[in-house]
Amino acid sequence: MKLRLALIVLLLANAGYFLWARGDLVGFGLAPASLNEREPQRMARQIKPEWVQVRKDVKAGAPAP
């Protein structure tokens, strides 16, 4: 009986978190912070993020340029 109750509580908690994260609970005053509001200090510390480039991995046997 205790295990069944724990399972129900966990399922309800997961469903609540899912709805909250999607923003479905905004009508109740429960909304997650947007990405820019979560860590503004990190956004302010970025130095020229447009310079970042994604490159393919170099094979292990090839010398680095």
C-alpha positions, -999 to +999 in steps of 0.1 A: +000+000+000+029+024+008+046+016-025+014+023-044+010+057-027+046+066-033+042+057-070+011+079-073+028+108-056+058+105-079+036+103-110+016+134-099+049+153-092+063+144-126+030+155-143+031+188-124+067+195-133+060+187-170+030+211-171+050+238-152+080+235-175+059+237-207+042+269-193+007+254-190+003+266-154+007+303-163-030+309-157-024+299-120+005+323-117+031+295-120+055+301-148+092+291-152+117+319-158+128+325-193+163+316-204+176+352-202+162+356-166+177+325-152+214+334-153+219+370-163+254+372-149+265+345-174+250+364-203+268+395-192+302+378-190+302+364-225+329+379-247+322+380-284+300+348-286+296+352-323+333+342-328+326+306-316+328+281-344+319+244-344+346+222-360+348+185-368+371+163-347+405+157-360+415+120-363+438+107-336+466+098-361+466+132-379+489+159-366+473+191-353+477+221-376 
